[in-house]
């Protein structure tokens, strides 16, 4: 959950905070057993600075921050001792846990329901398939979502969007090199955005108003290539769709 806290509070962090977090993220396993004085020394800063950093991330204090780190490490430790096949199950359970504890899911569903136009953009081939599947699911209940499959098309469409519209971006890595200018334009125009990315700190999730995570462990292949499953991106979309149906039913009873 530390990655989610960093992404959600990214705009509150200064250069010193980011330097400390880089040190922390590089050695989470050792840091889980440190006290605040030891961590401050490792980060070449003061106890009060570390305490302020934990509070910027939304934690009540250092103890809650350490509990979060221990939870993250428990998940990583389990994956070190399991096979790639077993990790599929662990990734699925972690994705479900992310969705069921998400504070953004409810807002995303409401925006899909109320926005004038909803746009979904996938940054790669597998992400585009997921985006098209999202469009198909919502068509079943007569809710049309505009699917965008190319960065140039996304850039052109963004010029005509306004604060009544909503944009969802699917990306494994959260790398936004090709769409950085488009995202900045949407931000300036007041268009709400949501990201669905793998569960790690990434520029896209940090920039978006809302963020959801699909957990996908990398499986090393020959030639320094990694394989990532996209099945949990579809899991996230199912959560969104079923939550949307509940939201629509609730609105009908009001």
C-alpha positions in Angstrom: 0.0 0.0 0.0 3.0 2.3 0.3 3.2 2.7 -3.5 -0.5 3.8 -3.6 0.2 6.3 -0.8 3.1 7.8 -2.7 1.2 8.1 -5.9 -1.9 9.6 -4.2 0.2 12.3 -2.4 2.9 12.9 -4.9 2.1 16.6 -5.3 2.8 17.1 -1.5 6.4 15.7 -1.7 9.5 17.8 -2.1 12.9 16.9 -3.4 14.1 15.9 0.1 11.0 13.7 0.6 11.7 11.9 -2.7 15.3 11.3 -1.8 14.3 9.7 1.4 11.6 7.6 -0.3 14.2 6.4 -2.9 16.4 5.2 0.0 13.4 3.6 1.7 12.1 1.8 -1.5 15.6 0.5 -2.3 15.7 -1.5 1.0 12.2 -2.0 2.4 13.1 -5.4 3.9 15.7 -3.8 6.3 13.8 -0.7 7.0 10.8 -2.7 8.4 12.8 -3.4 11.6 14.3 0.1 12.1 13.1 2.7 14.5 12.6 6.3 13.5 16.1 7.4 14.7 17.7 4.6 12.6 15.7 5.5 9.5 16.4 9.2 9.8 20.2 8.4 10.0 20.0 6.1 7.0 18.2 8.9 5.0 20.6 11.5 6.3 17.8 13.6 7.7 16.1 14.3 11.0 13.4 12.4 13.0 10.9 15.3 12.5 11.5 15.2 8.8 10.7 11.5 8.6 7.6 12.0 10.8 6.4 14.8 8.5 7.0 12.6 5.5 4.9 9.8 6.9 2.1 12.3 7.6 2.3 13.7 4.1 1.7 10.2 2.8 -1.5 10.0 4.8 -0.3 7.9 7.8 -1.1 8.9 11.4 2.6 8.5 12.3 5.7 6.4 12.0 4.1 3.3 13.6 1.4 3.1 10.9 4.0 3.8 8.2 6.1 0.8 9.4 3.0 -1.4 9.5 2.4 -0.6 5.9 6.0 -1.5 5.0 5.7 -4.8 6.8 2.5 -5.6 4.9 4.2 -4.8 1.6 7.2 -6.9 2.6 5.0 -9.9 3.6 3.5 -9.9 0.1 7.0 -9.7 -1.6 8.4 -12.4 0.7 5.5 -14.8 -0.2 6.2 -14.3 -3.9 9.9 -15.0 -3.5 9.1 -18.5 -2.2 6.3 -19.4 -4.7 6.3 -20.5 -8.3 5.2 -18.3 -11.2 1.9 -20.4 -11.4 1.2 -19.7 -7.7 1.9 -16.0 -8.2 -1.0 -15.8 -10.6 -3.3 -16.6 -7.7 -1.5 -14.2 -5.3 -1.7 -11.4 -7.9 -5.4 -12.0 -8.3 -6.0 -11.9 -4.6 -3.8 -8.8 -4.2 -5.8 -7.1 -7.0 -9.1 -7.9 -5.4 -7.8 -6.6 -2.1 -6.7 -3.4 -3.8 -10.1 -2.9 -5.3 -12.0 -3.7 -2.1 -10.0 -1.2 -0.1 -9.8 1.5 -2.8 -11.0 4.9 -1.9 -11.2 5.9 -5.6 -13.4 3.2 -7.0 -16.7 4.8 -5.9 -15.7 8.2 -7.4 -14.7 6.6 -10.7 -18.0 4.8 -11.0 -19.9 8.0 -10.3 -18.0 9.9 -12.9 -18.7 7.1 -15.5 -22.3 7.4 -14.6 -22.6 11.2 -14.7 -20.0 12.4 -17.2 -21.1 13.7 -20.6 -18.4 11.7 -22.4 -16.3 8.9 -21.0 -13.1 8.1 -22.9 -10.8 5.0 -22.4 -7.3 4.9 -23.8 -4.9 1.9 -23.8 -1.2 2.6 -24.1 -0.2 -0.7 -25.7 -1.6 -3.6 -27.6 -2.7 -5.6 -24.6 -4.0 -2.5 -22.9 -6.0 -1.6 -26.0 -7.7 -5.0 -25.9 -8.6 -4.3 -22.3 -10.0 -0.9 -23.3 -12.1 -2.4 -26.0 -13.4 -5.0 -23.5 -14.4 -2.2 -21.2 -16.3 -0.5 -24.0 -18.1 -3.8 -24.8 -19.1 -4.4 -21.2 -20.7 -1.0 -20.8 -22.5 -1.2 -24.2 -24.4 -4.1 -22.7 -26.2 -1.6 -20.4 -26.5 1.1 -23.0 -23.6 3.2 -21.7 -21.3 4.2 -24.5 -17.6 4.7 -23.8 -15.3 6.1 -26.4 -12.4 3.8 -27.1 -9.1 5.5 -28.2 -6.3 3.3 -29.5 -3.6 5.7 -30.7 -1.7 8.5 -28.9 -2.2 10.9 -31.9 -6.0 10.3 -31.8 -6.0 10.7 -28.0 -4.2 14.1 -28.4 -6.6 15.3 -31.0 -9.7 14.3 -29.0 -8.4 15.9 -25.8 -8.7 19.3 -27.5 -12.5 18.9 -27.5 -12.9 17.6 -24.0 -14.1 19.7 -21.1 -14.7 19.4 -17.3 -18.0 17.5 -18.0 -16.0 14.6 -19.5 -13.9 11.8 -17.9 -10.8 10.0 -19.2 -9.5 6.5 -18.2 -6.0 5.4 -19.2 -4.8 1.8 -19.0 -1.1 1.3 -18.8 1.1 -1.5 -17.5 4.2 0.6 -16.7 2.6 4.0 -16.1 5.1 5.5 -18.5 3.5 8.5 -20.1 6.3 9.7 -22.5 4.0 9.6 -25.5 1.0 11.2 -23.8 2.7 13.7 -21.4 1.5 16.8 -23.4 -2.0 15.4 -23.7 -2.2 14.7 -19.9 -1.0 18.2 -19.1 -3.6 19.6 -21.5 -6.4 17.6 -19.8 -5.2 18.8 -16.4 -5.2 22.4 -17.6 -8.8 22.0 -19.0 -10.1 20.5 -15.7 -10.9 17.1 -17.3 -10.9 14.4 -14.6 -8.6 11.5 -15.3 -8.2 8.0 -13.8 -5.3 5.5 -14.3 -5.3 1.7 -14.2 -1.7 0.5 -13.9 0.4 -2.2 -12.4 1.0 -1.8 -8.7 4.1 0.4 -8.4 5.0 4.0 -8.2 4.6 5.5 -11.7 4.3 9.0 -13.4 0.8 8.3 -14.8 -0.8 7.3 -11.5 0.9 10.3 -9.8 -0.6 12.7 -12.3 -4.2 11.3 -12.5 -7.0 12.4 -10.2 -7.9 8.8 -9.4 -6.0 5.6 -9.6 -6.7 1.8 -9.5 -4.1 -1.0 -9.6 -3.9 -4.4 -11.3 -1.2 -6.5 -9.7 0.9 -8.3 -12.3 4.2 -9.9 -11.3 6.9 -10.0 -14.1 7.9 -13.5 -15.3 11.5 -13.4 -16.8 11.9 -14.8 -20.3 14.9 -15.4 -22.4 16.8 -12.4 -23.7 16.1 -10.2 -20.7 12.4 -9.9 -21.6 9.6 -10.1 -19.0 6.1 -11.4 -19.4 3.2 -9.7 -17.6 -0.3 -11.1 -17.4 -3.1 -8.7 -18.2 -5.8 -10.9 -16.6 -6.0 -8.7 -13.5 -6.6 -5.6 -15.7 -9.8 -7.3 -16.7 -10.5 -8.1 -13.0 -10.3 -4.4 -12.3 -12.6 -3.6 -15.2 -15.1 -6.2 -13.8 -15.0 -4.5 -10.4 -15.7 -1.1 -12.1 -18.6 -2.5 -14.2 -20.3 -4.3 -11.4 -19.9 -1.3 -9.1 -21.4 0.8 -11.9 -24.5 -1.4 -12.0 -25.0 -1.0 -8.3 -24.6 2.8 -8.6 -27.2 2.9 -11.4 -29.6 0.8 -9.4 -29.1 3.1 -6.3 -29.8 6.2 -8.4 -33.1 4.6 -9.7 -34.3 4.2 -6.1 -33.7 7.8 -5.1 
